[in-house]
Amino acid sequence: MASIKLNLINHSADANNSDYVIFQKNAATDVNIQSVAWKVVKNLGNSDNHPFEYPMEFQVCAKDYNGNYMPKITAHNDHVYEVIMAQSGHQLRDGSQTAANPNEVEVWNNLTQGAIDAQIYRDGKLLATKVNVAPGSKANFEFKPKIFIGMVSQVEEGTVMNSNVTIQYLTEIDLLGVSSADIIITGGGRGTDSVPFKFTLSNVI
């Protein structure tokens, strides 16, 4: 599947060397899914740009209670994936079933004992996770073609985006139907000349 080509461009008057976080929110009703800082852009000076891609494909992964990570599998909506006990040990596999919601991906813990962490990766980077999925339980993931971007400090890629993380000027950007686009940062300044920061989609193809 194709990727959306994006370019973050700093046309702001920011003088604080701010960091910019990009992440997604789970659209499924599973309230225990944690969003993760997918990309963090640092040291983006005035007039600098940071190109990146948003692949339409994503992968599922699982971490078991022994700290083992299972190989990632390219995921498809309406599919069920499961962690089982194979002859060689714990294994993540396609469950050859359909999800209850055709827009979601399900990751089941079908072990007889021990919790797992179900994880989603996009472009090789952690996007979302559900920790401590008990045997016989599942994680439900659904991602619409939308990203969220904002200004942060002391946040690294892989950080869980919970209430402890302060995000300024959080903006939702809809990528539906987009092949490529620029994300323009404007605003900033000092004193009475200061204006709010904005993230705007531009040059959309």
Backbone bond lengths (Angstrom), bond angles and torsions (degrees), N, CA, C in turn:
res aa  C-N    CA-C-N  psi(-1)  N-CA   C-N-CA  omega(-1)  CA-C   N-CA-C  phi
1 M - - - 1.459 - - 1.524 110.19 -
2 A 1.332 115.98 151.65 1.453 121.14 -176.12 1.523 111.19 -74.58
3 S 1.328 114.53 164.20 1.458 121.85 175.25 1.521 109.17 -112.34
4 I 1.324 116.06 151.45 1.457 121.67 173.26 1.522 107.54 -89.62
5 K 1.317 116.42 125.77 1.461 121.15 -178.79 1.529 108.82 -91.40
6 L 1.322 115.76 121.46 1.458 122.10 -177.22 1.525 110.04 -123.53
7 N 1.325 115.13 154.40 1.457 120.61 -178.94 1.525 108.36 -141.50
8 L 1.329 116.65 112.53 1.462 121.94 178.57 1.525 108.43 -85.83
9 I 1.337 116.85 120.03 1.468 121.96 -174.74 1.525 109.24 -121.11
10 N 1.315 116.16 128.94 1.463 121.41 -178.01 1.529 110.09 -94.74
11 H 1.330 115.78 100.70 1.463 121.51 173.52 1.528 110.20 -109.92
12 S 1.323 115.81 24.71 1.463 120.20 -177.77 1.523 110.74 -90.28
13 A 1.335 113.75 174.86 1.463 120.78 174.96 1.527 110.25 -105.62
14 D 1.327 116.24 29.01 1.462 121.24 -179.59 1.526 110.36 -65.00
15 A 1.325 115.57 130.02 1.465 120.50 178.58 1.524 111.46 -116.45
16 N 1.350 116.92 14.46 1.464 121.02 -175.45 1.522 113.40 -110.45
17 N 1.336 117.78 7.87 1.465 121.57 -179.00 1.526 110.46 50.47
18 S 1.335 116.16 54.78 1.458 121.64 -177.23 1.525 111.45 -69.45
19 D 1.327 115.49 153.28 1.459 122.17 171.84 1.523 108.64 -97.33
20 Y 1.334 115.75 152.61 1.462 121.22 -178.58 1.527 108.76 -123.97
21 V 1.326 116.07 126.92 1.458 121.02 -179.45 1.519 109.28 -106.02
22 I 1.328 115.78 142.10 1.459 122.80 176.72 1.523 107.16 -126.85
23 F 1.334 116.66 130.31 1.460 120.45 -179.46 1.518 109.39 -153.90
24 Q 1.328 115.98 174.82 1.458 122.20 176.13 1.520 109.57 -124.84
25 K 1.326 115.11 158.59 1.459 121.05 176.51 1.522 109.15 -111.14
26 N 1.313 115.24 140.41 1.458 120.58 178.57 1.527 109.20 -71.26
27 A 1.336 116.34 127.93 1.468 120.86 -178.75 1.520 112.20 -90.98
28 A 1.329 117.66 -9.39 1.461 120.57 177.81 1.524 109.73 -72.90
29 T 1.325 115.59 164.89 1.467 120.19 -176.15 1.525 113.11 -82.30
30 D 1.320 117.62 2.43 1.467 122.12 179.27 1.528 108.99 -71.53
31 V 1.324 116.72 102.81 1.469 121.02 -172.25 1.527 112.53 -74.35
32 N 1.323 117.65 -10.49 1.465 120.26 -177.42 1.527 113.28 -93.72
33 I 1.333 117.05 4.37 1.461 120.26 175.08 1.524 109.01 -74.97
34 Q 1.322 116.56 132.32 1.459 121.70 179.93 1.524 109.91 -105.38
35 S 1.338 116.26 124.82 1.460 120.36 172.44 1.522 109.17 -72.96
36 V 1.328 115.18 149.64 1.462 121.22 -175.66 1.529 108.73 -128.59
37 A 1.326 116.69 147.01 1.465 120.91 175.25 1.528 108.50 -63.75
38 W 1.329 115.89 104.13 1.466 121.38 -175.47 1.526 110.81 -74.73
39 K 1.315 116.48 -47.30 1.464 121.34 175.95 1.522 108.96 -134.78
40 V 1.324 115.97 140.55 1.459 122.14 172.72 1.528 107.16 -126.57
41 V 1.325 115.40 119.96 1.469 121.55 -178.23 1.521 107.97 -101.12
42 K 1.330 115.97 122.57 1.464 121.87 -176.57 1.530 110.70 -117.53
43 N 1.323 115.14 154.75 1.472 122.74 173.31 1.524 112.79 57.98
44 L 1.332 116.40 35.73 1.466 121.05 179.31 1.528 108.03 -86.27
45 G 1.316 115.72 93.65 1.459 120.98 -175.91 1.517 112.65 -71.29
46 N 1.319 115.74 170.39 1.457 121.00 178.54 1.529 110.21 -58.15
47 S 1.330 115.72 129.40 1.469 125.56 -178.14 1.525 113.10 75.47
48 D 1.339 118.29 -0.31 1.468 120.38 173.81 1.527 109.69 -73.56
49 N 1.327 115.79 158.07 1.464 120.46 174.19 1.519 109.78 -134.40
50 H 1.328 115.25 153.20 1.467 121.72 -177.91 1.532 108.27 -132.55
51 P 1.348 117.99 97.77 1.467 119.78 178.45 1.528 111.42 -77.09
52 F 1.323 115.89 142.88 1.463 120.59 174.91 1.520 108.34 -154.99
53 E 1.322 115.81 167.53 1.457 121.00 -178.58 1.525 110.45 -119.99
54 Y 1.321 114.07 147.77 1.460 122.28 175.23 1.527 107.09 -113.85
55 P 1.338 118.29 94.81 1.462 120.19 179.68 1.527 110.68 -67.87
56 M 1.317 116.41 140.92 1.454 119.76 176.89 1.527 110.84 -71.62
57 E 1.329 116.74 -28.52 1.462 120.66 177.99 1.524 110.93 -79.32
58 F 1.321 115.58 151.02 1.459 120.59 171.43 1.522 108.65 -141.32
59 Q 1.318 116.47 169.16 1.460 121.54 -174.45 1.529 110.34 -125.01
60 V 1.332 114.75 151.40 1.465 120.63 171.77 1.521 108.28 -103.28
61 C 1.325 114.65 150.93 1.460 121.70 177.48 1.521 106.94 -148.38
62 A 1.300 116.50 162.56 1.461 120.38 176.57 1.524 109.38 -141.89
63 K 1.312 114.35 144.78 1.468 122.34 174.99 1.522 107.33 -117.38
64 D 1.328 117.05 128.82 1.463 118.79 -177.79 1.527 111.19 -92.33
65 Y 1.335 115.64 178.61 1.465 120.93 -175.66 1.524 112.57 -71.83
66 N 1.341 117.28 -9.04 1.462 120.97 174.61 1.526 112.25 -89.72
67 G 1.337 116.46 -2.56 1.457 120.27 -177.67 1.513 113.51 87.16
68 N 1.349 117.42 11.90 1.461 121.63 179.04 1.526 110.52 -86.88
69 Y 1.335 115.99 136.30 1.462 121.61 174.93 1.523 109.04 -101.36
70 M 1.310 116.94 130.10 1.457 121.50 179.17 1.523 110.27 -89.54
71 P 1.333 118.37 150.34 1.467 120.35 -177.61 1.527 112.04 -56.02
72 K 1.330 115.25 141.73 1.460 120.80 179.16 1.529 110.60 -68.17
73 I 1.326 115.57 146.36 1.461 123.05 176.66 1.520 107.97 -124.06
74 T 1.336 117.11 131.10 1.462 120.05 174.74 1.521 109.17 -61.56
75 A 1.320 115.94 125.79 1.464 121.36 -172.04 1.523 110.94 -98.97
76 H 1.313 114.74 154.49 1.464 121.88 176.92 1.523 108.23 -134.14
77 N 1.323 115.49 138.94 1.460 119.16 176.10 1.525 110.01 -56.69
78 D 1.319 115.50 148.47 1.464 123.36 179.57 1.525 112.40 77.93
79 H 1.345 117.58 6.89 1.458 120.51 -179.94 1.528 110.73 -104.72
80 V 1.322 114.06 153.56 1.458 122.43 175.13 1.522 108.53 -112.89
81 Y 1.322 116.31 132.55 1.459 122.40 175.50 1.524 107.55 -119.69
82 E 1.328 116.06 149.81 1.458 118.66 -173.78 1.520 110.90 -142.74
83 V 1.332 114.67 148.26 1.461 121.82 172.03 1.520 107.27 -101.04
84 I 1.337 115.34 124.79 1.460 121.49 -177.53 1.525 109.74 -127.77
85 M 1.319 115.34 168.91 1.457 121.25 171.58 1.524 107.69 -94.70
86 A 1.336 116.74 107.93 1.462 122.11 176.24 1.531 108.81 -95.09
87 Q 1.330 116.58 176.79 1.463 119.92 -179.29 1.525 111.77 -62.37
88 S 1.354 116.04 -30.13 1.464 119.58 -177.99 1.520 112.71 -90.05
89 G 1.339 117.25 -7.91 1.461 120.86 -176.49 1.516 110.31 132.46
90 H 1.309 116.47 -158.79 1.461 120.82 -177.58 1.526 110.50 -70.97
91 Q 1.331 115.91 141.04 1.461 121.08 -176.30 1.521 109.82 -142.90
92 L 1.344 115.63 136.31 1.463 122.36 171.91 1.518 107.49 -97.96
93 R 1.326 116.68 129.45 1.458 119.89 -177.64 1.525 110.29 -145.45
94 D 1.337 114.77 163.07 1.461 121.53 172.35 1.523 107.51 -70.17
95 G 1.321 116.22 124.60 1.453 120.16 -175.90 1.515 114.50 -79.30
96 S 1.349 117.48 -1.76 1.471 122.20 178.61 1.527 111.68 55.78
97 Q 1.325 115.62 35.93 1.457 121.80 176.65 1.521 108.55 -131.16
98 T 1.311 116.38 169.71 1.457 120.57 176.15 1.522 109.52 -105.09
99 A 1.325 114.99 146.18 1.459 120.49 179.36 1.526 110.11 -72.94
100 A 1.325 115.77 156.49 1.461 120.52 179.03 1.525 111.10 -63.04
101 N 1.339 116.41 -33.89 1.464 122.50 175.95 1.524 107.86 -111.50
102 P 1.336 118.98 121.98 1.468 120.66 -175.57 1.524 114.23 -65.16
103 N 1.328 117.83 -13.18 1.464 121.21 179.50 1.523 112.55 -94.33
104 E 1.321 116.40 0.84 1.457 120.23 -174.52 1.523 112.11 -114.53
105 V 1.328 114.01 162.37 1.457 123.64 169.59 1.524 107.03 -113.96
106 E 1.328 116.63 131.87 1.459 120.89 178.04 1.529 109.83 -109.87
107 V 1.330 116.10 136.97 1.466 122.00 174.21 1.527 107.24 -122.13
108 W 1.323 115.64 113.58 1.466 122.18 -175.93 1.523 111.06 -100.64
109 N 1.325 115.12 143.94 1.460 121.20 168.42 1.528 107.21 -96.82
110 N 1.331 116.16 100.11 1.460 121.10 179.65 1.524 112.27 -103.19
111 L 1.337 115.63 24.82 1.461 120.10 170.51 1.531 109.23 -77.51
112 T 1.310 116.57 158.56 1.464 119.95 177.30 1.522 111.75 -83.44
113 Q 1.339 116.23 -20.24 1.465 119.62 176.85 1.516 109.45 -153.45
114 G 1.321 115.30 151.58 1.461 121.26 176.33 1.517 113.29 93.14
115 A 1.333 116.05 132.19 1.463 121.79 179.46 1.527 110.77 -82.00
116 I 1.327 115.66 161.03 1.460 122.59 174.82 1.524 108.95 -127.90
117 D 1.327 115.47 162.83 1.458 121.98 166.96 1.524 107.00 -107.04
118 A 1.325 117.31 122.35 1.464 122.02 176.29 1.523 108.31 -91.93
119 Q 1.331 116.92 134.06 1.460 120.73 -173.20 1.525 111.22 -133.33
120 I 1.338 114.77 149.65 1.460 122.24 174.15 1.525 108.30 -120.21
121 Y 1.333 116.09 134.27 1.463 122.55 177.71 1.525 109.47 -120.22
122 R 1.324 115.61 142.93 1.463 121.43 171.11 1.524 107.62 -131.82
123 D 1.326 116.09 131.03 1.466 121.73 -177.78 1.529 110.69 56.85
124 G 1.335 115.86 33.66 1.455 120.93 176.85 1.510 115.52 78.95
125 K 1.348 117.31 3.59 1.456 120.60 -177.28 1.521 110.08 -119.22
126 L 1.338 115.44 143.90 1.455 121.27 -178.56 1.523 110.43 -61.11
127 L 1.341 115.64 131.30 1.462 122.43 -176.75 1.526 112.18 -112.98
128 A 1.339 116.25 -38.59 1.466 120.61 -177.41 1.517 108.74 -160.51
129 T 1.327 115.93 157.38 1.459 119.93 -179.16 1.520 110.56 -151.74
130 K 1.318 115.06 153.53 1.460 121.87 167.63 1.514 106.42 -127.43
131 V 1.324 116.53 120.22 1.457 120.85 -174.58 1.527 110.04 -96.48
132 N 1.333 113.56 155.62 1.473 121.74 174.83 1.528 112.75 56.16
133 V 1.335 115.46 49.97 1.468 120.20 174.01 1.529 107.31 -78.50
134 A 1.307 117.07 114.69 1.462 122.30 -174.02 1.529 111.03 -74.86
135 P 1.336 117.64 159.09 1.467 120.18 175.15 1.533 111.26 -54.01
136 G 1.330 115.39 135.36 1.455 120.63 -178.56 1.513 114.03 83.02
137 S 1.337 117.34 1.82 1.467 121.91 179.46 1.524 109.86 -111.90
138 K 1.335 115.99 171.52 1.459 120.48 -175.42 1.521 110.93 -141.83
139 A 1.322 114.49 166.44 1.462 123.14 170.46 1.518 107.97 -117.41
140 N 1.334 116.54 137.06 1.465 122.15 179.22 1.525 109.24 -112.29
141 F 1.334 115.82 124.96 1.457 120.97 -179.26 1.532 109.96 -121.99
142 E 1.326 115.56 138.43 1.466 121.83 171.72 1.523 107.88 -149.86
143 F 1.329 116.11 129.69 1.460 120.13 -179.34 1.520 110.02 -128.05
144 K 1.312 115.61 120.85 1.456 121.00 174.67 1.525 108.40 -83.47
145 P 1.342 118.39 160.38 1.476 120.14 -178.89 1.525 111.87 -73.94
146 K 1.326 115.24 65.60 1.457 122.11 179.27 1.519 108.60 -136.96
147 I 1.318 115.75 142.60 1.456 120.58 172.90 1.523 108.77 -122.29
148 F 1.326 114.89 158.50 1.454 121.59 176.31 1.521 107.68 -119.44
149 I 1.329 115.81 136.72 1.455 120.71 -178.28 1.520 109.06 -134.87
150 G 1.316 116.08 144.10 1.456 120.71 178.73 1.518 110.43 -164.09
151 M 1.317 115.22 177.28 1.460 122.23 -178.98 1.527 109.41 -98.10
152 V 1.330 116.04 134.88 1.461 121.47 -177.86 1.525 109.66 -140.30
153 S 1.318 114.86 172.96 1.461 121.09 170.86 1.520 108.22 -140.56
154 Q 1.308 116.05 145.30 1.468 123.57 177.59 1.531 112.05 56.74
155 V 1.320 115.93 40.70 1.462 121.83 174.87 1.523 107.85 -119.39
156 E 1.319 116.40 133.64 1.456 121.77 178.83 1.526 109.47 -112.54
157 E 1.330 116.31 159.33 1.457 119.85 174.49 1.526 109.19 -59.53
158 G 1.330 116.35 135.21 1.454 121.54 -176.64 1.516 113.89 96.49
159 T 1.344 117.47 -8.44 1.464 121.00 177.54 1.520 110.39 -69.16
160 V 1.325 117.15 133.97 1.465 120.93 176.37 1.526 108.70 -69.75
161 M 1.341 115.47 130.37 1.466 120.85 -176.45 1.528 109.70 -88.82
162 N 1.327 115.57 73.91 1.461 120.26 -179.66 1.525 110.17 -103.90
163 S 1.325 116.35 -167.85 1.465 121.02 -175.22 1.525 112.62 -68.00
164 N 1.329 117.80 -12.50 1.464 120.30 178.49 1.523 112.48 -78.98
165 V 1.335 116.66 -13.00 1.462 121.31 -178.69 1.526 108.99 -97.09
166 T 1.315 115.98 122.93 1.460 121.14 177.70 1.524 109.25 -92.20
167 I 1.334 116.08 121.66 1.461 121.87 179.54 1.522 108.14 -117.65
168 Q 1.305 116.32 126.45 1.457 120.72 177.61 1.525 110.15 -101.78
169 Y 1.320 115.06 143.69 1.467 122.90 175.80 1.531 111.73 56.62
170 L 1.325 115.58 41.48 1.463 120.65 -179.73 1.527 109.58 -61.28
171 T 1.330 116.00 128.90 1.461 122.30 -174.81 1.519 109.92 -132.08
172 E 1.319 116.23 133.77 1.461 121.85 174.85 1.524 109.15 -92.46
173 I 1.329 116.66 131.27 1.462 121.86 -179.88 1.519 108.76 -121.80
174 D 1.329 115.65 120.16 1.461 122.41 -177.99 1.529 109.20 -87.69
175 L 1.333 116.58 123.27 1.463 121.72 -178.22 1.526 112.53 -104.36
176 L 1.324 117.78 9.38 1.459 120.61 -179.14 1.526 110.12 -61.21
177 G 1.331 116.33 124.73 1.454 121.67 178.60 1.514 114.98 79.51
178 V 1.340 117.97 3.97 1.465 122.02 -177.21 1.528 109.76 -93.81
179 S 1.335 117.00 133.91 1.465 122.23 173.23 1.522 111.20 -99.55
180 S 1.338 115.56 -38.12 1.461 120.88 176.20 1.525 108.19 -156.68
181 A 1.327 115.59 154.14 1.467 119.95 -179.23 1.520 109.63 -169.03
182 D 1.327 114.69 159.58 1.457 121.84 170.33 1.527 108.67 -99.17
183 I 1.323 115.85 145.01 1.462 121.64 170.34 1.523 106.22 -111.03
184 I 1.325 116.01 110.07 1.460 121.57 -172.90 1.525 109.71 -96.80
185 I 1.334 115.65 127.87 1.464 121.61 174.76 1.524 108.15 -97.29
186 T 1.335 116.84 125.30 1.461 121.58 175.90 1.526 108.82 -131.23
187 G 1.327 115.65 172.22 1.463 120.94 178.57 1.512 111.79 103.50
188 G 1.316 115.28 -170.18 1.455 121.22 -179.55 1.515 111.81 94.19
189 G 1.313 115.81 -159.06 1.455 121.70 -176.02 1.518 110.99 107.43
190 R 1.321 115.84 -179.03 1.462 121.03 -176.76 1.529 110.52 -123.24
191 G 1.320 114.47 148.28 1.458 120.49 173.88 1.514 113.26 59.59
192 T 1.324 115.40 -137.94 1.465 120.73 -177.11 1.521 112.29 -70.15
193 D 1.324 117.47 -13.80 1.467 120.80 178.88 1.529 112.34 -86.58
194 S 1.328 116.62 -4.20 1.464 120.31 -176.61 1.526 111.21 -72.41
195 V 1.334 115.99 138.51 1.470 122.13 175.66 1.524 107.95 -129.62
196 P 1.341 118.25 154.79 1.472 120.35 -178.60 1.527 111.93 -60.46
197 F 1.315 114.95 147.52 1.458 120.03 175.87 1.525 109.45 -73.56
198 K 1.329 115.63 147.45 1.464 121.73 178.23 1.525 109.40 -138.21
199 F 1.333 115.30 147.36 1.465 122.58 173.27 1.525 106.46 -117.46
200 T 1.322 116.66 119.59 1.460 121.44 -173.32 1.522 110.34 -127.74
201 L 1.333 115.98 133.79 1.457 121.21 175.86 1.528 108.83 -79.23
202 S 1.340 116.81 130.71 1.460 121.28 -175.71 1.525 109.66 -142.13
203 N 1.333 115.66 163.40 1.474 122.15 178.45 1.527 111.29 51.55
204 V 1.319 115.27 46.61 1.463 121.60 -175.39 1.526 110.47 -77.04
205 I 1.310 115.52 131.87 1.468 122.07 174.14 1.522 108.23 -119.22
